[in-house]
Amino acid sequence: MEIAAADGLRLPLVFNTGGYDSLEALQLPDGVIDIYMPDMKYGDSALAHRYSHVRDYVEYNRKAVKEMHR
């Protein structure tokens, strides 16, 4: 993306994500991504663990969405 932008790419870049991203991963493309499209699948971490086998989904998701909004 960085090379393409340096060569003149001027399209808005969209990051479609499952919303279970680390803050470090979201900070890597900072200043490059124009639009974030996170999923917010669960409001209950116990259900997220039961159906998607992820831990602390709500906490990760809220932090990730806050970072995307920043």
mmCIF file of the N, C-alpha and C atoms, coordinates in Angstrom:
data_MODEL
# 
_entry.id   MODEL 
# 
loop_
_atom_site.group_PDB 
_atom_site.id 
_atom_site.type_symbol 
_atom_site.label_atom_id 
_atom_site.label_alt_id 
_atom_site.label_comp_id 
_atom_site.label_asym_id 
_atom_site.label_entity_id 
_atom_site.label_seq_id 
_atom_site.pdbx_PDB_ins_code 
_atom_site.Cartn_x 
_atom_site.Cartn_y 
_atom_site.Cartn_z 
_atom_site.occupancy 
_atom_site.B_iso_or_equiv 
_atom_site.pdbx_formal_charge 
_atom_site.auth_seq_id 
_atom_site.auth_comp_id 
_atom_site.auth_asym_id 
_atom_site.auth_atom_id 
_atom_site.pdbx_PDB_model_num 
ATOM 1   N N  . MET A 1 1  ? 0.824   -1.184  0.000  1.00 0.00 ? 1  MET A N  1 
ATOM 2   C CA . MET A 1 1  ? 0.000   0.000   0.000  1.00 0.00 ? 1  MET A CA 1 
ATOM 3   C C  . MET A 1 1  ? 0.871   1.251   0.000  1.00 0.00 ? 1  MET A C  1 
ATOM 4   N N  . GLU A 1 2  ? 1.919   1.202   0.772  1.00 0.00 ? 2  GLU A N  1 
ATOM 5   C CA . GLU A 1 2  ? 2.811   2.361   0.860  1.00 0.00 ? 2  GLU A CA 1 
ATOM 6   C C  . GLU A 1 2  ? 3.452   2.655   -0.498 1.00 0.00 ? 2  GLU A C  1 
ATOM 7   N N  . ILE A 1 3  ? 3.897   1.620   -1.183 1.00 0.00 ? 3  ILE A N  1 
ATOM 8   C CA . ILE A 1 3  ? 4.521   1.784   -2.502 1.00 0.00 ? 3  ILE A CA 1 
ATOM 9   C C  . ILE A 1 3  ? 3.503   2.307   -3.509 1.00 0.00 ? 3  ILE A C  1 
ATOM 10  N N  . ALA A 1 4  ? 2.299   1.719   -3.480 1.00 0.00 ? 4  ALA A N  1 
ATOM 11  C CA . ALA A 1 4  ? 1.255   2.152   -4.411 1.00 0.00 ? 4  ALA A CA 1 
ATOM 12  C C  . ALA A 1 4  ? 0.883   3.610   -4.168 1.00 0.00 ? 4  ALA A C  1 
ATOM 13  N N  . ALA A 1 5  ? 0.782   4.014   -2.917 1.00 0.00 ? 5  ALA A N  1 
ATOM 14  C CA . ALA A 1 5  ? 0.459   5.413   -2.596 1.00 0.00 ? 5  ALA A CA 1 
ATOM 15  C C  . ALA A 1 5  ? 1.572   6.340   -3.062 1.00 0.00 ? 5  ALA A C  1 
ATOM 16  N N  . ALA A 1 6  ? 2.807   5.916   -2.884 1.00 0.00 ? 6  ALA A N  1 
ATOM 17  C CA . ALA A 1 6  ? 3.942   6.725   -3.325 1.00 0.00 ? 6  ALA A CA 1 
ATOM 18  C C  . ALA A 1 6  ? 3.961   6.857   -4.849 1.00 0.00 ? 6  ALA A C  1 
ATOM 19  N N  . ASP A 1 7  ? 3.424   5.859   -5.547 1.00 0.00 ? 7  ASP A N  1 
ATOM 20  C CA . ASP A 1 7  ? 3.359   5.894   -7.008 1.00 0.00 ? 7  ASP A CA 1 
ATOM 21  C C  . ASP A 1 7  ? 2.090   6.548   -7.538 1.00 0.00 ? 7  ASP A C  1 
ATOM 22  N N  . GLY A 1 8  ? 1.268   7.117   -6.626 1.00 0.00 ? 8  GLY A N  1 
ATOM 23  C CA . GLY A 1 8  ? 0.115   7.882   -7.071 1.00 0.00 ? 8  GLY A CA 1 
ATOM 24  C C  . GLY A 1 8  ? -1.255  7.296   -6.808 1.00 0.00 ? 8  GLY A C  1 
ATOM 25  N N  . LEU A 1 9  ? -1.346  6.137   -6.145 1.00 0.00 ? 9  LEU A N  1 
ATOM 26  C CA . LEU A 1 9  ? -2.654  5.569   -5.839 1.00 0.00 ? 9  LEU A CA 1 
ATOM 27  C C  . LEU A 1 9  ? -3.439  6.535   -4.966 1.00 0.00 ? 9  LEU A C  1 
ATOM 28  N N  . ARG A 1 10 ? -4.627  6.887   -5.379 1.00 0.00 ? 10 ARG A N  1 
ATOM 29  C CA . ARG A 1 10 ? -5.429  7.852   -4.631 1.00 0.00 ? 10 ARG A CA 1 
ATOM 30  C C  . ARG A 1 10 ? -6.838  7.352   -4.348 1.00 0.00 ? 10 ARG A C  1 
ATOM 31  N N  . LEU A 1 11 ? -7.005  6.051   -4.248 1.00 0.00 ? 11 LEU A N  1 
ATOM 32  C CA . LEU A 1 11 ? -8.308  5.468   -3.911 1.00 0.00 ? 11 LEU A CA 1 
ATOM 33  C C  . LEU A 1 11 ? -8.446  5.365   -2.391 1.00 0.00 ? 11 LEU A C  1 
ATOM 34  N N  . PRO A 1 12 ? -9.658  5.526   -1.867 1.00 0.00 ? 12 PRO A N  1 
ATOM 35  C CA . PRO A 1 12 ? -9.835  5.285   -0.437 1.00 0.00 ? 12 PRO A CA 1 
ATOM 36  C C  . PRO A 1 12 ? -9.599  3.806   -0.135 1.00 0.00 ? 12 PRO A C  1 
ATOM 37  N N  . LEU A 1 13 ? -8.870  3.531   0.923  1.00 0.00 ? 13 LEU A N  1 
ATOM 38  C CA . LEU A 1 13 ? -8.580  2.158   1.303  1.00 0.00 ? 13 LEU A CA 1 
ATOM 39  C C  . LEU A 1 13 ? -9.465  1.760   2.470  1.00 0.00 ? 13 LEU A C  1 
ATOM 40  N N  . VAL A 1 14 ? -10.104 0.594   2.334  1.00 0.00 ? 14 VAL A N  1 
ATOM 41  C CA . VAL A 1 14 ? -11.042 0.094   3.324  1.00 0.00 ? 14 VAL A CA 1 
ATOM 42  C C  . VAL A 1 14 ? -10.442 -1.131  4.007  1.00 0.00 ? 14 VAL A C  1 
ATOM 43  N N  . PHE A 1 15 ? -10.497 -1.154  5.327  1.00 0.00 ? 15 PHE A N  1 
ATOM 44  C CA . PHE A 1 15 ? -10.022 -2.285  6.118  1.00 0.00 ? 15 PHE A CA 1 
ATOM 45  C C  . PHE A 1 15 ? -11.258 -2.978  6.686  1.00 0.00 ? 15 PHE A C  1 
ATOM 46  N N  . ASN A 1 16 ? -11.632 -4.123  6.090  1.00 0.00 ? 16 ASN A N  1 
ATOM 47  C CA . ASN A 1 16 ? -12.767 -4.913  6.550  1.00 0.00 ? 16 ASN A CA 1 
ATOM 48  C C  . ASN A 1 16 ? -12.223 -5.949  7.523  1.00 0.00 ? 16 ASN A C  1 
ATOM 49  N N  . THR A 1 17 ? -12.654 -5.890  8.769  1.00 0.00 ? 17 THR A N  1 
ATOM 50  C CA . THR A 1 17 ? -12.056 -6.713  9.809  1.00 0.00 ? 17 THR A CA 1 
ATOM 51  C C  . THR A 1 17 ? -13.118 -7.396  10.654 1.00 0.00 ? 17 THR A C  1 
ATOM 52  N N  . GLY A 1 18 ? -12.731 -8.484  11.265 1.00 0.00 ? 18 GLY A N  1 
ATOM 53  C CA . GLY A 1 18 ? -13.625 -9.197  12.167 1.00 0.00 ? 18 GLY A CA 1 
ATOM 54  C C  . GLY A 1 18 ? -13.799 -8.511  13.504 1.00 0.00 ? 18 GLY A C  1 
ATOM 55  N N  . GLY A 1 19 ? -13.023 -7.450  13.760 1.00 0.00 ? 19 GLY A N  1 
ATOM 56  C CA . GLY A 1 19 ? -13.165 -6.690  14.986 1.00 0.00 ? 19 GLY A CA 1 
ATOM 57  C C  . GLY A 1 19 ? -12.450 -7.289  16.185 1.00 0.00 ? 19 GLY A C  1 
ATOM 58  N N  . TYR A 1 20 ? -11.700 -8.356  15.988 1.00 0.00 ? 20 TYR A N  1 
ATOM 59  C CA . TYR A 1 20 ? -10.957 -9.005  17.065 1.00 0.00 ? 20 TYR A CA 1 
ATOM 60  C C  . TYR A 1 20 ? -9.470  -8.794  16.786 1.00 0.00 ? 20 TYR A C  1 
ATOM 61  N N  . ASP A 1 21 ? -9.098  -7.534  16.633 1.00 0.00 ? 21 ASP A N  1 
ATOM 62  C CA . ASP A 1 21 ? -7.739  -7.165  16.238 1.00 0.00 ? 21 ASP A CA 1 
ATOM 63  C C  . ASP A 1 21 ? -6.948  -6.634  17.427 1.00 0.00 ? 21 ASP A C  1 
ATOM 64  N N  . SER A 1 22 ? -5.654  -6.882  17.427 1.00 0.00 ? 22 SER A N  1 
ATOM 65  C CA . SER A 1 22 ? -4.805  -6.288  18.465 1.00 0.00 ? 22 SER A CA 1 
ATOM 66  C C  . SER A 1 22 ? -4.587  -4.819  18.128 1.00 0.00 ? 22 SER A C  1 
ATOM 67  N N  . LEU A 1 23 ? -4.316  -4.024  19.147 1.00 0.00 ? 23 LEU A N  1 
ATOM 68  C CA . LEU A 1 23 ? -4.046  -2.604  18.921 1.00 0.00 ? 23 LEU A CA 1 
ATOM 69  C C  . LEU A 1 23 ? -2.796  -2.428  18.069 1.00 0.00 ? 23 LEU A C  1 
ATOM 70  N N  . GLU A 1 24 ? -1.819  -3.296  18.282 1.00 0.00 ? 24 GLU A N  1 
ATOM 71  C CA . GLU A 1 24 ? -0.578  -3.216  17.498 1.00 0.00 ? 24 GLU A CA 1 
ATOM 72  C C  . GLU A 1 24 ? -0.846  -3.423  16.009 1.00 0.00 ? 24 GLU A C  1 
ATOM 73  N N  . ALA A 1 25 ? -1.691  -4.398  15.686 1.00 0.00 ? 25 ALA A N  1 
ATOM 74  C CA . ALA A 1 25 ? -2.021  -4.666  14.282 1.00 0.00 ? 25 ALA A CA 1 
ATOM 75  C C  . ALA A 1 25 ? -2.763  -3.494  13.659 1.00 0.00 ? 25 ALA A C  1 
ATOM 76  N N  . LEU A 1 26 ? -3.606  -2.834  14.437 1.00 0.00 ? 26 LEU A N  1 
ATOM 77  C CA . LEU A 1 26 ? -4.366  -1.701  13.909 1.00 0.00 ? 26 LEU A CA 1 
ATOM 78  C C  . LEU A 1 26 ? -3.505  -0.458  13.755 1.00 0.00 ? 26 LEU A C  1 
ATOM 79  N N  . GLN A 1 27 ? -2.451  -0.354  14.516 1.00 0.00 ? 27 GLN A N  1 
ATOM 80  C CA . GLN A 1 27 ? -1.583  0.817   14.441 1.00 0.00 ? 27 GLN A CA 1 
ATOM 81  C C  . GLN A 1 27 ? -0.610  0.746   13.265 1.00 0.00 ? 27 GLN A C  1 
ATOM 82  N N  . LEU A 1 28 ? -0.367  -0.445  12.749 1.00 0.00 ? 28 LEU A N  1 
ATOM 83  C CA . LEU A 1 28 ? 0.556   -0.594  11.610 1.00 0.00 ? 28 LEU A CA 1 
ATOM 84  C C  . LEU A 1 28 ? 0.123   0.212   10.385 1.00 0.00 ? 28 LEU A C  1 
ATOM 85  N N  . PRO A 1 29 ? -1.128  0.134   9.953  1.00 0.00 ? 29 PRO A N  1 
ATOM 86  C CA . PRO A 1 29 ? -1.526  0.903   8.768  1.00 0.00 ? 29 PRO A CA 1 
ATOM 87  C C  . PRO A 1 29 ? -2.046  2.313   9.107  1.00 0.00 ? 29 PRO A C  1 
ATOM 88  N N  . ASP A 1 30 ? -1.714  2.824   10.288 1.00 0.00 ? 30 ASP A N  1 
ATOM 89  C CA . ASP A 1 30 ? -2.181  4.151   10.701 1.00 0.00 ? 30 ASP A CA 1 
ATOM 90  C C  . ASP A 1 30 ? -1.772  5.205   9.671  1.00 0.00 ? 30 ASP A C  1 
ATOM 91  N N  . GLY A 1 31 ? -2.729  5.992   9.246  1.00 0.00 ? 31 GLY A N  1 
ATOM 92  C CA . GLY A 1 31 ? -2.470  7.029   8.252  1.00 0.00 ? 31 GLY A CA 1 
ATOM 93  C C  . GLY A 1 31 ? -2.621  6.550   6.819  1.00 0.00 ? 31 GLY A C  1 
ATOM 94  N N  . VAL A 1 32 ? -2.826  5.242   6.636  1.00 0.00 ? 32 VAL A N  1 
ATOM 95  C CA . VAL A 1 32 ? -2.977  4.679   5.296  1.00 0.00 ? 32 VAL A CA 1 
ATOM 96  C C  . VAL A 1 32 ? -4.432  4.295   5.036  1.00 0.00 ? 32 VAL A C  1 
ATOM 97  N N  . ILE A 1 33 ? -5.078  3.704   6.030  1.00 0.00 ? 33 ILE A N  1 
ATOM 98  C CA . ILE A 1 33 ? -6.466  3.254   5.897  1.00 0.00 ? 33 ILE A CA 1 
ATOM 99  C C  . ILE A 1 33 ? -7.400  4.452   6.035  1.00 0.00 ? 33 ILE A C  1 
ATOM 100 N N  . ASP A 1 34 ? -8.367  4.536   5.142  1.00 0.00 ? 34 ASP A N  1 
ATOM 101 C CA . ASP A 1 34 ? -9.338  5.627   5.171  1.00 0.00 ? 34 ASP A CA 1 
ATOM 102 C C  . ASP A 1 34 ? -10.628 5.245   5.882  1.00 0.00 ? 34 ASP A C  1 
ATOM 103 N N  . ILE A 1 35 ? -11.051 3.996   5.731  1.00 0.00 ? 35 ILE A N  1 
ATOM 104 C CA . ILE A 1 35 ? -12.329 3.549   6.267  1.00 0.00 ? 35 ILE A CA 1 
ATOM 105 C C  . ILE A 1 35 ? -12.135 2.190   6.928  1.00 0.00 ? 35 ILE A C  1 
ATOM 106 N N  . TYR A 1 36 ? -12.624 2.069   8.144  1.00 0.00 ? 36 TYR A N  1 
ATOM 107 C CA . TYR A 1 36 ? -12.608 0.789   8.850  1.00 0.00 ? 36 TYR A CA 1 
ATOM 108 C C  . TYR A 1 36 ? -14.019 0.226   8.866  1.00 0.00 ? 36 TYR A C  1 
ATOM 109 N N  . MET A 1 37 ? -14.135 -1.083  8.633  1.00 0.00 ? 37 MET A N  1 
ATOM 110 C CA . MET A 1 37 ? -15.440 -1.760  8.651  1.00 0.00 ? 37 MET A CA 1 
ATOM 111 C C  . MET A 1 37 ? -15.346 -2.971  9.583  1.00 0.00 ? 37 MET A C  1 
ATOM 112 N N  . PRO A 1 38 ? -15.387 -2.732  10.894 1.00 0.00 ? 38 PRO A N  1 
ATOM 113 C CA . PRO A 1 38 ? -15.286 -3.860  11.822 1.00 0.00 ? 38 PRO A CA 1 
ATOM 114 C C  . PRO A 1 38 ? -16.632 -4.543  12.040 1.00 0.00 ? 38 PRO A C  1 
ATOM 115 N N  . ASP A 1 39 ? -16.563 -5.836  12.273 1.00 0.00 ? 39 ASP A N  1 
ATOM 116 C CA . ASP A 1 39 ? -17.739 -6.566  12.737 1.00 0.00 ? 39 ASP A CA 1 
ATOM 117 C C  . ASP A 1 39 ? -17.815 -6.394  14.248 1.00 0.00 ? 39 ASP A C  1 
ATOM 118 N N  . MET A 1 40 ? -19.022 -6.364  14.750 1.00 0.00 ? 40 MET A N  1 
ATOM 119 C CA . MET A 1 40 ? -19.260 -6.390  16.191 1.00 0.00 ? 40 MET A CA 1 
ATOM 120 C C  . MET A 1 40 ? -20.279 -7.506  16.384 1.00 0.00 ? 40 MET A C  1 
ATOM 121 N N  . LYS A 1 41 ? -19.767 -8.734  16.460 1.00 0.00 ? 41 LYS A N  1 
ATOM 122 C CA . LYS A 1 41 ? -20.622 -9.911  16.422 1.00 0.00 ? 41 LYS A CA 1 
ATOM 123 C C  . LYS A 1 41 ? -21.307 -10.211 17.748 1.00 0.00 ? 41 LYS A C  1 
ATOM 124 N N  . TYR A 1 42 ? -20.635 -9.907  18.848 1.00 0.00 ? 42 TYR A N  1 
ATOM 125 C CA . TYR A 1 42 ? -21.158 -10.302 20.149 1.00 0.00 ? 42 TYR A CA 1 
ATOM 126 C C  . TYR A 1 42 ? -21.099 -9.142  21.136 1.00 0.00 ? 42 TYR A C  1 
ATOM 127 N N  . GLY A 1 43 ? -22.060 -9.123  22.042 1.00 0.00 ? 43 GLY A N  1 
ATOM 128 C CA . GLY A 1 43 ? -22.038 -8.196  23.163 1.00 0.00 ? 43 GLY A CA 1 
ATOM 129 C C  . GLY A 1 43 ? -21.788 -8.945  24.459 1.00 0.00 ? 43 GLY A C  1 
ATOM 130 N N  . ASP A 1 44 ? -21.514 -10.233 24.338 1.00 0.00 ? 44 ASP A N  1 
ATOM 131 C CA . ASP A 1 44 ? -21.302 -11.096 25.494 1.00 0.00 ? 44 ASP A CA 1 
ATOM 132 C C  . ASP A 1 44 ? -20.110 -12.007 25.188 1.00 0.00 ? 44 ASP A C  1 
ATOM 133 N N  . SER A 1 45 ? -19.042 -11.857 25.976 1.00 0.00 ? 45 SER A N  1 
ATOM 134 C CA . SER A 1 45 ? -17.828 -12.640 25.727 1.00 0.00 ? 45 SER A CA 1 
ATOM 135 C C  . SER A 1 45 ? -18.030 -14.135 25.935 1.00 0.00 ? 45 SER A C  1 
ATOM 136 N N  . ALA A 1 46 ? -18.942 -14.513 26.817 1.00 0.00 ? 46 ALA A N  1 
ATOM 137 C CA . ALA A 1 46 ? -19.205 -15.950 27.027 1.00 0.00 ? 46 ALA A CA 1 
ATOM 138 C C  . ALA A 1 46 ? -19.812 -16.570 25.774 1.00 0.00 ? 46 ALA A C  1 
ATOM 139 N N  . LEU A 1 47 ? -20.714 -15.845 25.125 1.00 0.00 ? 47 LEU A N  1 
ATOM 140 C CA . LEU A 1 47 ? -21.287 -16.350 23.876 1.00 0.00 ? 47 LEU A CA 1 
ATOM 141 C C  . LEU A 1 47 ? -20.247 -16.385 22.763 1.00 0.00 ? 47 LEU A C  1 
ATOM 142 N N  . ALA A 1 48 ? -19.384 -15.384 22.723 1.00 0.00 ? 48 ALA A N  1 
ATOM 143 C CA . ALA A 1 48 ? -18.308 -15.365 21.720 1.00 0.00 ? 48 ALA A CA 1 
ATOM 144 C C  . ALA A 1 48 ? -17.395 -16.573 21.899 1.00 0.00 ? 48 ALA A C  1 
ATOM 145 N N  . HIS A 1 49 ? -17.103 -16.897 23.144 1.00 0.00 ? 49 HIS A N  1 
ATOM 146 C CA . HIS A 1 49 ? -16.251 -18.057 23.397 1.00 0.00 ? 49 HIS A CA 1 
ATOM 147 C C  . HIS A 1 49 ? -16.981 -19.346 23.008 1.00 0.00 ? 49 HIS A C  1 
ATOM 148 N N  . ARG A 1 50 ? -18.236 -19.405 23.324 1.00 0.00 ? 50 ARG A N  1 
ATOM 149 C CA . ARG A 1 50 ? -19.019 -20.610 23.018 1.00 0.00 ? 50 ARG A CA 1 
ATOM 150 C C  . ARG A 1 50 ? -19.144 -20.855 21.520 1.00 0.00 ? 50 ARG A C  1 
ATOM 151 N N  . TYR A 1 51 ? -19.462 -19.805 20.766 1.00 0.00 ? 51 TYR A N  1 
ATOM 152 C CA . TYR A 1 51 ? -19.757 -19.981 19.342 1.00 0.00 ? 51 TYR A CA 1 
ATOM 153 C C  . TYR A 1 51 ? -18.578 -19.729 18.403 1.00 0.00 ? 51 TYR A C  1 
ATOM 154 N N  . SER A 1 52 ? -17.634 -18.891 18.821 1.00 0.00 ? 52 SER A N  1 
ATOM 155 C CA . SER A 1 52 ? -16.500 -18.570 17.936 1.00 0.00 ? 52 SER A CA 1 
ATOM 156 C C  . SER A 1 52 ? -15.146 -18.954 18.532 1.00 0.00 ? 52 SER A C  1 
ATOM 157 N N  . HIS A 1 53 ? -15.159 -19.498 19.737 1.00 0.00 ? 53 HIS A N  1 
ATOM 158 C CA . HIS A 1 53 ? -13.934 -19.993 20.375 1.00 0.00 ? 53 HIS A CA 1 
ATOM 159 C C  . HIS A 1 53 ? -12.875 -18.908 20.552 1.00 0.00 ? 53 HIS A C  1 
ATOM 160 N N  . VAL A 1 54 ? -13.322 -17.697 20.898 1.00 0.00 ? 54 VAL A N  1 
ATOM 161 C CA . VAL A 1 54 ? -12.400 -16.600 21.196 1.00 0.00 ? 54 VAL A CA 1 
ATOM 162 C C  . VAL A 1 54 ? -12.628 -16.145 22.630 1.00 0.00 ? 54 VAL A C  1 
ATOM 163 N N  . ARG A 1 55 ? -11.580 -15.706 23.264 1.00 0.00 ? 55 ARG A N  1 
ATOM 164 C CA . ARG A 1 55 ? -11.676 -15.254 24.647 1.00 0.00 ? 55 ARG A CA 1 
ATOM 165 C C  . ARG A 1 55 ? -11.725 -13.727 24.699 1.00 0.00 ? 55 ARG A C  1 
ATOM 166 N N  . ASP A 1 56 ? -12.466 -13.224 25.661 1.00 0.00 ? 56 ASP A N  1 
ATOM 167 C CA . ASP A 1 56 ? -12.529 -11.774 25.927 1.00 0.00 ? 56 ASP A CA 1 
ATOM 168 C C  . ASP A 1 56 ? -12.901 -10.968 24.696 1.00 0.00 ? 56 ASP A C  1 
ATOM 169 N N  . TYR A 1 57 ? -13.808 -11.497 23.886 1.00 0.00 ? 57 TYR A N  1 
ATOM 170 C CA . TYR A 1 57 ? -14.173 -10.842 22.630 1.00 0.00 ? 57 TYR A CA 1 
ATOM 171 C C  . TYR A 1 57 ? -14.628 -9.403  22.833 1.00 0.00 ? 57 TYR A C  1 
ATOM 172 N N  . VAL A 1 58 ? -15.526 -9.178  23.763 1.00 0.00 ? 58 VAL A N  1 
ATOM 173 C CA . VAL A 1 58 ? -16.098 -7.841  23.937 1.00 0.00 ? 58 VAL A CA 1 
ATOM 174 C C  . VAL A 1 58 ? -15.006 -6.833  24.291 1.00 0.00 ? 58 VAL A C  1 
ATOM 175 N N  . GLU A 1 59 ? -14.106 -7.198  25.180 1.00 0.00 ? 59 GLU A N  1 
ATOM 176 C CA . GLU A 1 59 ? -13.032 -6.295  25.580 1.00 0.00 ? 59 GLU A CA 1 
ATOM 177 C C  . GLU A 1 59 ? -12.105 -5.973  24.400 1.00 0.00 ? 59 GLU A C  1 
ATOM 178 N N  . TYR A 1 60 ? -11.691 -7.008  23.651 1.00 0.00 ? 60 TYR A N  1 
ATOM 179 C CA . TYR A 1 60 ? -10.837 -6.797  22.477 1.00 0.00 ? 60 TYR A CA 1 
ATOM 180 C C  . TYR A 1 60 ? -11.557 -5.948  21.437 1.00 0.00 ? 60 TYR A C  1 
ATOM 181 N N  . ASN A 1 61 ? -12.822 -6.281  21.193 1.00 0.00 ? 61 ASN A N  1 
ATOM 182 C CA . ASN A 1 61 ? -13.592 -5.590  20.171 1.00 0.00 ? 61 ASN A CA 1 
ATOM 183 C C  . ASN A 1 61 ? -13.764 -4.114  20.510 1.00 0.00 ? 61 ASN A C  1 
ATOM 184 N N  . ARG A 1 62 ? -14.093 -3.805  21.741 1.00 0.00 ? 62 ARG A N  1 
ATOM 185 C CA . ARG A 1 62 ? -14.280 -2.402  22.131 1.00 0.00 ? 62 ARG A CA 1 
ATOM 186 C C  . ARG A 1 62 ? -12.986 -1.617  21.984 1.00 0.00 ? 62 ARG A C  1 
ATOM 187 N N  . LYS A 1 63 ? -11.870 -2.199  22.427 1.00 0.00 ? 63 LYS A N  1 
ATOM 188 C CA . LYS A 1 63 ? -10.578 -1.511  22.286 1.00 0.00 ? 63 LYS A CA 1 
ATOM 189 C C  . LYS A 1 63 ? -10.228 -1.318  20.821 1.00 0.00 ? 63 LYS A C  1 
ATOM 190 N N  . ALA A 1 64 ? -10.490 -2.342  20.007 1.00 0.00 ? 64 ALA A N  1 
ATOM 191 C CA . ALA A 1 64 ? -10.173 -2.256  18.582 1.00 0.00 ? 64 ALA A CA 1 
ATOM 192 C C  . ALA A 1 64 ? -11.005 -1.170  17.897 1.00 0.00 ? 64 ALA A C  1 
ATOM 193 N N  . VAL A 1 65 ? -12.296 -1.135  18.176 1.00 0.00 ? 65 VAL A N  1 
ATOM 194 C CA . VAL A 1 65 ? -13.166 -0.140  17.535 1.00 0.00 ? 65 VAL A CA 1 
ATOM 195 C C  . VAL A 1 65 ? -12.791 1.275   17.983 1.00 0.00 ? 65 VAL A C  1 
ATOM 196 N N  . LYS A 1 66 ? -12.423 1.445   19.239 1.00 0.00 ? 66 LYS A N  1 
ATOM 197 C CA . LYS A 1 66 ? -11.964 2.757   19.716 1.00 0.00 ? 66 LYS A CA 1 
ATOM 198 C C  . LYS A 1 66 ? -10.704 3.197   18.962 1.00 0.00 ? 66 LYS A C  1 
ATOM 199 N N  . GLU A 1 67 ? -9.791  2.254   18.749 1.00 0.00 ? 67 GLU A N  1 
ATOM 200 C CA . GLU A 1 67 ? -8.575  2.569   18.006 1.00 0.00 ? 67 GLU A CA 1 
ATOM 201 C C  . GLU A 1 67 ? -8.892  2.925   16.562 1.00 0.00 ? 67 GLU A C  1 
ATOM 202 N N  . MET A 1 68 ? -9.819  2.201   15.951 1.00 0.00 ? 68 MET A N  1 
ATOM 203 C CA . MET A 1 68 ? -10.209 2.507   14.569 1.00 0.00 ? 68 MET A CA 1 
ATOM 204 C C  . MET A 1 68 ? -10.845 3.899   14.496 1.00 0.00 ? 68 MET A C  1 
ATOM 205 N N  . HIS A 1 69 ? -11.618 4.239   15.482 1.00 0.00 ? 69 HIS A N  1 
ATOM 206 C CA . HIS A 1 69 ? -12.272 5.551   15.501 1.00 0.00 ? 69 HIS A CA 1 
ATOM 207 C C  . HIS A 1 69 ? -11.258 6.679   15.676 1.00 0.00 ? 69 HIS A C  1 
ATOM 208 N N  . ARG A 1 70 ? -10.211 6.417   16.436 1.00 0.00 ? 70 ARG A N  1 
ATOM 209 C CA . ARG A 1 70 ? -9.162  7.424   16.660 1.00 0.00 ? 70 ARG A CA 1 
ATOM 210 C C  . ARG A 1 70 ? -8.597  7.891   15.340 1.00 0.00 ? 70 ARG A C  1 
# 
